[in-house]
Amino acid sequence: MTAPWLFTCRHTFESTLLAEMRHLQLPLMRAVELAPGLLRVDLPPETPILAANPAYALQILPNATEVFAPSIRALALPIAEALRVALDGQPGTWDLHALVPGQLKGNPKPPMRRRADLIRDAVLERLKDTARWALKRRVAGGRQLAVLAQFVLLDEGQLWFAVTPVQTLQDGATWPATLPAGLADVPDDDIAPASSYRKLVEAFACLDRAPQPGDACVDLGACPGGWTRVLLQHGADVTAVDRAPLAPHLMADPRVTFLPADAFAFRPPQPVAWLVSDVIAFPERVGELLAGWLPSQLCERFVVQIKFKGEPDWLAVEAAKWVATDAGYRVVARHFFNDKNELTLMGGRGD
Ligand SMILES: C[S@@+](CC[C@H](N)C(=O)[O-])C[C@H]1O[C@@H](n2cnc3c(N)ncnc32)[C@H](O)[C@@H]1O
């Protein structure tokens, strides 16, 4: 017995996601690309949601149901009914995400956006009649949710939906993601010296946590300074380590201490709040880097890129994750929309 599960990913990484699912030994019976960045994979319905958490997936719609219907109201009715049933006896908060395929390609004004919003409104309207009690617990845009309902409108009269209990992975990072389609809103920054700042913005959005004003942060492989700038925007004090200097305005910032040193040899004199690293190095060096920091708890949290040449190096990813968990950190790997041939490892101690 199998059921359709939908996975979204950064488009062009569909085959990488499927290869990862095979690597995870998920019992996939068949896989179909429904749209760029949207895969249907048939899995046993009882597959634990956390077992179906590949790093290359940005979002998941487990045990999804397909609906064909001619009108907005008719498309909305089965979603409203599934929500009513799922929320009955469930005291937690919930939200409903209305997705369209174009947004998976990063299109800010994707086709069918308006129709999807009208379907979402029709679901909420229906719940007013059938489960008014549930509407009070909806947190629009909420990040900490007990239940997430999602639908993807594939065509004017065709959608897939799922209503899913939300699991916490690390800090605010959940599975399914409580960011719509797992996509963070990354503002344009014309002053950022590199577009790589987008990856760190996505990581903080995924974690629903970021440095606090005055937090000590270490940025390894910091040049030209995209990540350092993001840390400064959160009010952090940054030790930036690279062989090459940062952009002049960052070098001149009194909250930045630049060290022209080897990122792998550097250790802070005191534990810091955040270690971030975008160093370009062989994948296995990331485990070595973390082994120099985490067993002595030199950082509270970390965001570290692991970069590949060719196929993902799963051995290196597992080794790096193992170093983190062995040192008492919870760790999540994700391939963000702005990640290239790399993964973002995010970890933290405590809650
Ligand atoms: C992708 S860039 C970092 C971009 C940066 N995160 C930003 O947003 O501007 C990688 C950096 O790692 C640095 N790097 C590579 N190996 C290093 C090492 N062993 N020690 C210090 N820096 C290193 C390179 O000089 C390069 O500036």
The ligand as an SDF file (V2000), in Angstrom:
LIG
                    3D

 27 29  0  0  0  0  0  0  0  0999 V2000
   32.3220   31.5260   -0.7840 C   0  0  0  0  0  0  0  0  0  0  0  0
   33.5320   32.5910   -0.1360 S   0  0  0  0  0  0  0  0  0  0  0  0
   32.7250   33.2390    1.2540 C   0  0  0  0  0  0  0  0  0  0  0  0
   31.6890   34.2720    0.9290 C   0  0  0  0  0  0  0  0  0  0  0  0
   31.1720   34.9840    2.1690 C   0  0  0  0  0  0  0  0  0  0  0  0
   30.3860   34.0890    3.0020 N   0  0  0  0  0  0  0  0  0  0  0  0
   30.3130   36.1690    1.8080 C   0  0  0  0  0  0  0  0  0  0  0  0
   29.0980   36.1060    2.0250 O   0  0  0  0  0  0  0  0  0  0  0  0
   30.8550   37.1650    1.3370 O   0  0  0  0  0  0  0  0  0  0  0  0
   34.6680   31.5080    0.5690 C   0  0  0  0  0  0  0  0  0  0  0  0
   35.8320   32.1610    1.2720 C   0  0  0  0  0  0  0  0  0  0  0  0
   36.5540   31.1740    1.9900 O   0  0  0  0  0  0  0  0  0  0  0  0
   37.8920   31.6370    2.0540 C   0  0  0  0  0  0  0  0  0  0  0  0
   38.7390   30.5080    2.4460 N   0  0  0  0  0  0  0  0  0  0  0  0
   38.9060   29.3130    1.8360 C   0  0  0  0  0  0  0  0  0  0  0  0
   39.7610   28.5360    2.5420 N   0  0  0  0  0  0  0  0  0  0  0  0
   40.1150   29.2690    3.6360 C   0  0  0  0  0  0  0  0  0  0  0  0
   40.9560   29.0120    4.7600 C   0  0  0  0  0  0  0  0  0  0  0  0
   41.5600   27.8320    4.9140 N   0  0  0  0  0  0  0  0  0  0  0  0
   41.0780   29.9820    5.6750 N   0  0  0  0  0  0  0  0  0  0  0  0
   40.4460   31.1670    5.5480 C   0  0  0  0  0  0  0  0  0  0  0  0
   39.6420   31.4630    4.5180 N   0  0  0  0  0  0  0  0  0  0  0  0
   39.4740   30.5170    3.5790 C   0  0  0  0  0  0  0  0  0  0  0  0
   38.1610   32.1850    0.6950 C   0  0  0  0  0  0  0  0  0  0  0  0
   39.2340   33.1170    0.7480 O   0  0  0  0  0  0  0  0  0  0  0  0
   36.8350   32.8350    0.3450 C   0  0  0  0  0  0  0  0  0  0  0  0
   36.8630   34.2080    0.6280 O   0  0  0  0  0  0  0  0  0  0  0  0
  1  2  1  0
  2  3  1  0
  2 10  1  0
  3  4  1  0
  4  5  1  0
  5  6  1  0
  5  7  1  0
  7  8  2  0
  7  9  1  0
 10 11  1  0
 11 12  1  0
 11 26  1  0
 12 13  1  0
 13 14  1  0
 13 24  1  0
 14 15  1  0
 14 23  1  0
 15 16  2  0
 16 17  1  0
 17 18  1  0
 17 23  2  0
 18 19  1  0
 18 20  2  0
 20 21  1  0
 21 22  2  0
 22 23  1  0
 24 25  1  0
 24 26  1  0
 26 27  1  0
M  CHG  2   2   1   9  -1
M  END
$$$$
